[in-house]
Amino acid sequence: MDLNLIDALRSTGAVREFEDRPVDRDVVARVLDTARFAPNGGNQQSWRVVLVEDPATKAAMRDLYVPGWLEYLEMRKAGVQPWAPIGDPEGEAAAVERARRLTHDEAAAAAGGFAAHFDQVPVMAVILADLRLLAGTDRDLGRYTLVGGASVYPFVWSILLAGHAEGLGGVVTTMTTTREPEVRQLLHVPDEFAVAAVLALGYPVKRPRNLRRDPVDSFATIDAFDGPPVANP
Ligand SMILES: Cc1cc2nc3c(=O)[nH]c(=O)nc-3n(C[C@H](O)[C@H](O)[C@H](O)COP(=O)(O)O)c2cc1C
């Protein structure tokens, strides 16, 4: 599929429902072959990808996804911004505790569609980042570090975009990162690597339209944070 770049950037929304149709490994390889041109600090290309194909391993990954998802739901229910670096640790801890106390049936009901069937996604791609190669220029600021991730998430986004051009849809997921030690153990990942995301990809049942995002004048200003807004086009 030949996608206009601007259209692709404006229409690559999250897809969580997939046709029951496998994706050839060749197609995934082509997507990765394009995504590898993503920008990254010092061109160190810290990313590694593990395609999880074995059904038992996929099921184990689902089991590492669901607890984080239940915690997320409880935090949202309590009005807590989930895992915000500047947040409400007490409200968060209480929500996490509530999630851990859910009965099996309550948890199954809450986990619902995508989380409960996470193992069924046609392509499960675990994206890892080599912490020895990231350019974390904000590492020593004494606050939550953000910049290192910028050397791997453009690659993740490029996978979604290149996938779109192949007729695929997908979604970035990070619930399993809350269980990183278990993911590492399951997939034999060395300690020097962080789990950046798990991508689900497949042929979409339907593609999201009209993505909702805030307008330019709500987030861009001139000369200073409190400067005049950049007018919407
Ligand atoms: C860093 C990141 C983490 C995300 N984690 C999850 C996740 O764990 N599970 C999920 O279903 N969606 C996840 N998403 C998808 C977001 O929910 C989605 O991008 C957002 O709601 C916008 O959706 P839209 O593009 O369809 O409008 C994540 C997206 C990003 C960029």
The ligand as a Gaussian input file, in Angstrom:
#p B3LYP/6-31G(d) Opt

LIG

0 1
 C        3.989000       4.523000      25.457000
 C        2.612000       3.950000      25.182000
 C        2.113000       2.955000      25.989000
 C        0.863000       2.381000      25.729000
 N        0.435000       1.318000      26.481000
 C       -0.719000       0.702000      26.142000
 C       -1.086000      -0.517000      26.776000
 O       -0.372000      -1.044000      27.626000
 N       -2.254000      -1.091000      26.410000
 C       -3.061000      -0.556000      25.425000
 O       -4.107000      -1.132000      25.141000
 N       -2.717000       0.583000      24.798000
 C       -1.569000       1.204000      25.112000
 N       -1.170000       2.320000      24.418000
 C       -2.015000       2.846000      23.327000
 C       -2.680000       4.140000      23.737000
 O       -3.755000       3.850000      24.577000
 C       -3.110000       4.884000      22.474000
 O       -1.969000       5.217000      21.726000
 C       -3.864000       6.166000      22.794000
 O       -5.010000       5.903000      23.557000
 C       -4.273000       6.892000      21.521000
 O       -5.083000       6.050000      20.752000
 P       -5.510000       6.446000      19.271000
 O       -4.237000       6.675000      18.505000
 O       -6.289000       5.272000      18.730000
 O       -6.320000       7.700000      19.371000
 C        0.079000       2.877000      24.665000
 C        0.594000       3.891000      23.841000
 C        1.852000       4.403000      24.082000
 C        2.415000       5.435000      23.132000

